[in-house]
Amino acid sequence: MINVKIREFENDIINYVNLCEDVPIEAKYLVFKDILQQIKEEANRQVTVEREQMKLAKEKESEEHE
């Protein structure tokens, strides 16, 4: 199910980009590059938050066992 949603998402993006014929390919590239950078930064933030939550959970567990 998730793979189907991802594939549909990908196809929707490709179709939309292909419909925008008046936008130069160089501009499309730069826009995608910027979007991917934003996604990368958000993913890194999420990983940092998850690591911090895991660290706090381990500390709490250690305190409970003492």
PLY file of the C-alpha trace (Angstrom):
ply
format ascii 1.0
element vertex 66
property float x
property float y
property float z
element edge 65
property int vertex1
property int vertex2
end_header
0.00 0.00 0.00
2.75 2.42 0.92
4.69 1.56 -2.23
1.59 2.30 -4.31
1.16 5.67 -2.62
4.82 6.52 -3.17
4.59 5.55 -6.84
1.41 7.63 -7.28
3.12 10.56 -5.56
6.11 10.24 -7.87
3.91 9.99 -10.97
1.87 13.02 -9.90
5.04 15.09 -9.56
6.41 13.91 -12.90
3.12 14.63 -14.64
2.88 18.10 -13.12
6.46 18.95 -14.07
5.87 17.73 -17.62
2.75 19.90 -17.88
4.77 23.01 -17.02
6.29 23.29 -20.48
6.81 27.05 -20.19
9.26 26.62 -17.27
12.84 26.04 -18.45
14.43 22.75 -17.44
17.18 24.66 -15.62
14.57 26.37 -13.45
12.88 23.05 -12.74
16.23 21.62 -11.69
16.95 24.51 -9.33
13.48 24.31 -7.79
13.81 20.57 -7.19
17.30 21.06 -5.77
15.92 23.61 -3.29
12.96 21.39 -2.37
15.25 18.41 -1.80
17.51 20.50 0.44
14.49 21.52 2.53
13.36 17.89 2.79
16.87 16.81 3.78
17.03 19.44 6.52
13.62 18.41 7.88
14.60 14.73 7.81
17.79 15.56 9.73
15.75 17.49 12.32
13.42 14.54 12.74
16.33 12.14 13.20
17.83 14.45 15.82
14.52 14.63 17.71
14.10 10.84 17.58
17.64 10.30 18.87
17.04 12.73 21.72
13.78 10.98 22.61
15.52 7.60 22.61
18.30 9.00 24.80
15.78 10.40 27.29
13.86 7.13 27.34
17.05 5.17 28.09
17.99 7.61 30.85
14.52 7.30 32.37
14.70 3.52 32.17
18.12 3.54 33.85
16.80 5.75 36.65
13.87 3.41 37.23
16.19 0.42 37.60
18.37 2.12 40.21
0 1
1 2
2 3
3 4
4 5
5 6
6 7
7 8
8 9
9 10
10 11
11 12
12 13
13 14
14 15
15 16
16 17
17 18
18 19
19 20
20 21
21 22
22 23
23 24
24 25
25 26
26 27
27 28
28 29
29 30
30 31
31 32
32 33
33 34
34 35
35 36
36 37
37 38
38 39
39 40
40 41
41 42
42 43
43 44
44 45
45 46
46 47
47 48
48 49
49 50
50 51
51 52
52 53
53 54
54 55
55 56
56 57
57 58
58 59
59 60
60 61
61 62
62 63
63 64
64 65
